[in-house]
Amino acid sequence: MSFSKRVEDARKAFKRGDKQASALAHTDNAISTANEEHGGAGSQYLGEMVYGGLDGIITTFAVVSGVAGAQLGTPVILILGLANLLADGFSMATGAYLSTKSEHEYYRKEWEREAWEVEHFPDGERAELREVYVKRGYTEDEARQLVDIQSREPNRWVKAMMIDELGMMKDESNPLINGLVTFASFVIAGAVPLVVYLVGLAFPISPEMAFPISITSSGLALFALGATKVLVTKLNPIRSGLEMLIVGGLAACVAYIVGALLKGIGG
């Protein structure tokens, strides 16, 4: 049995209130034979893929709706849609790269500080860690024992200070890959509302048909991405899909109304 399968069995047992099934998921054999899964190389970037895609499709769909509401025609939809898609995608990718890079640098700086303090002020560091454990509800004796165990090995000691004192976990993701994944997912998903207009360049499609097709394809993509979000959040896929469909729909409605109200301005 895999680690994730055992945890999933425990979740289902909890939802059903099935104590027997829960007990089976917590036997010594089930725990010892379960192999913890850390995922493949791409699993840690799943969040960036899903949320980047959702941002891409919502923003582009809003642009298409606004231009359609103003009845400015297919050329304007493509110009504004593609410009927004690439510019916002680049902006989000840069933000993801810089954010991840900054987090790595800050973690490394704090690790170096804690390592220096462990080396030069071990008694003070033990006192700090002991106080953390006492505040969590351990007795003084229990806290001392925990500190003694953690401080036997310097690297483990520093890691304990990072997690228990500072609440910092190391981010293993690559900043550059984070940025590229965000950009790719933003552009690919964000292109969905524009596909029918791009096809219309080769095969004539009337605006009266193109916009409903764009709405339908965007709605399906929003629901699918929202449902896919459960791979990160572990929530109900139908509910998650409907939530994203509603959010994207509201954004598009607002953009359409604004476009319709401002139609003809400056003409």
N, C-alpha and C positions, 0 to 999 in steps of 0.2 A: 504494500500500500504506500502511495506517495504521501508526502507531508500535506499537500493541498487537499488531497482526497480525505484524509483523516479529519482535517479542520472543517471541510465542507460537511462531512457526516455529522460532526459535532454541532454545526450550525443548524442543520435540518432537525436534529434531535431536540435542540433547544426550542425551535419554532413550534414543534409538535408537542412539546412538553413530555417527550418520551425519555424517561429516566434510564430505561434499559438500554436503548440505543446510545444514549450519551455515555453510559458506563462502558459499553463496548468500545467506543472511540477513545476512552481514557484508560484502557488496560495497559499494563506494562508492556505486553507484546506489541500492541498497536503503536504505542509511543516509540518503542525501541526499534521497530522495523520500518517506521515511516522515514523516508528519505526527504530531508528538507530540500525544497526546490528554490533556487535563487533566480530561475528564469534564464533565458538566452540573452545574448548581447543586446537584443532590441527591446527586451521587456522593460528596462529602466527608462526607455524613451516613449513608452506607450502614452503617458499623460500628455507629453508635448504633441504627439501625433493627433490625439483626440481633440484636445482643447484648441490646438492650432487650426485644425480643420473646422471646428465649430465657429471660431472667430472669423475664419475666411469666408465661409458660406453666408453667415449672417450679415457681415458688412457688405459683401458684394450684392447679395439679394436686396439689401436696403437701397443700394445705389441704383440697381435696375428698377426697383419699384418707384423710386423718386423720379427718375427720368421718364418712366412709363406714365406716371401720373401727370407729368408736365407735358406729355405727348411730344417729346423732342425728337423722336425717331431712332431707328436702329444705329446709325453712325455715332450718335452722341452716347447711346448706351454702351457701345463697344469701347469708345474712347475713354469715357469716365470709368467704366467697369474695369477695363484692363489696367488703366493707370492706377486706380485705387488698389487693385489686386496685387500688382507688383510692388508698389510703393509701401503699402501697409504690410505686405508679406516681408519685405526687406526690413522694415522698421521692427516688426515683431521678432524676426530672426536675430537682429542685432541686440535687441533687448534680452532675449533668451541667452544669447552668448555671453553678454556682459554680466548678466545677473548670476549665471552659473560660475563664471570666472571669478567674480567678486566673492561669492560664497566659498569657493575653494581657497582663495587667498586669505580670507578672514579665518577660515578653519585652520589653515597651516600656521598662520601667525599665532593663534591662540594655543595650538599644540606646542609650538616652540616655546612660548611663554610658560606653559604648564610644565614642560620638560625641564626648563631651566630652574623653575621653582622647586620641583621635586628633587633636583640634584643639589641645590644650594640651601633650601629651607624645608627639609623633609618633615621635621616636627610640625611646622606650621601647616603643611599640606595634609598631614595626617589629621590634625585638629579640624581643618576645614571639612574634610571628607567625613570624619566622625560626626560633626555637627549636622551635615546633610542627612545622614542615616538616622540620627536621633529625631530630627524634624519629620522624618517619614514614619515615625512610630516605633522604631527599634529602641530597646533599652540601651543604656550606656555600655553594658557588657557585650551585648549583641553587636552594637556599632563598632566597638573596639575589635571584636573578632573579624568582622567584615573588612575593616581597614587593614588589619594584619594580613589577611588573605590577599587583598588587592595590592598591597604595597610590597609583596615579596618579589615581584618582577617589575622593573621600571616602566616598560612599555605598556603593560597591563594597568599599572598604576596611573599613568598619564591618561590612558583611555577612560578609566573610571572617573577621573577628574573632568574630562571633557563631557562625558555623558551625564554623570550624576550631579556634578556641581554646575556646569554651564548649560546642560541640556542640548549639547551639540552632537549630531550624528554626521559621520563623513559621507559626503555625496560622491558616489563613484562615477557619475555620468561625465562625459566629455563635453566641455563647453562648445567646441566647434560642431560636434555632431548634434548637440542640442539645438543650435542655431539652424543647421541645415535641415533637420527633421521638422522644426517649426515652420521654416520657409516652404518646404516641399508640401507639407500637409495643408498649410494655409492656401497655397496656390492651387493645388489639385482640387481640394474641396470647394474653394472659392470660385473656381471656374465653372462649376455646375450651372449656376443661373445664366451664364453667358453662352453655354454650348449651343443652344437653339439659335442664338443670334449669329454665332460663328458659322453654323451650318447654313444659315440663311444667306450667307455671302455666296455660296455655291449653288444652293437650291432655294429659289424664292419662297419665303414664308411671310405671310402677311402679319403685321403687328398685332392684329386681333387674335391671331393664333399663337404667335410667338410668346406673348406674355403669359397666357394661361399655361403653356407648356413649361415655361420657365418656373412658374409658381409650383406646378405639380412636381417637377424634377427636384426643385429646391426643397419642397416639403418632404419628399421621400428621403432625400439625403440628410436633412435635419433630423428626421426621426431615426434613421439608421445610425447616424453619429451619436445621437443622444442615447440610443440603446447600447451602442458600443462603449459608451462612457462607463457602463457598469463594470467593465474590466478593471477600471481604476477605483470606482466608488463602492462596488459590490452591492448596489441597490437594485430595485426591480427594473428590468429593461424596458417594459412597456411604459411604466410611469416616467422613467428617465427620458425615453424617446418623445413622449407627449409633452413633457415640460419644455424640451428644446424646440419642439415644433411650435408651441405656443409663444415662446420667447422670440423665436425668429419671425413668426407671423406678425406679432405685435410690432417688432422693429420695422418690418416691411410695410405694414399698414400706416405707421406714423410717417415713413418716408414718402409713401404714395400720396397721403393726404397733403403733406407739405408741398410736394411737387404739383399737385392739382391746384392748390391754393395760389401758388406762385406762377402758374402757367401764364405765359404771355408777358411776364414782367420785363420791362426794358424793350418791349417790341414796338 
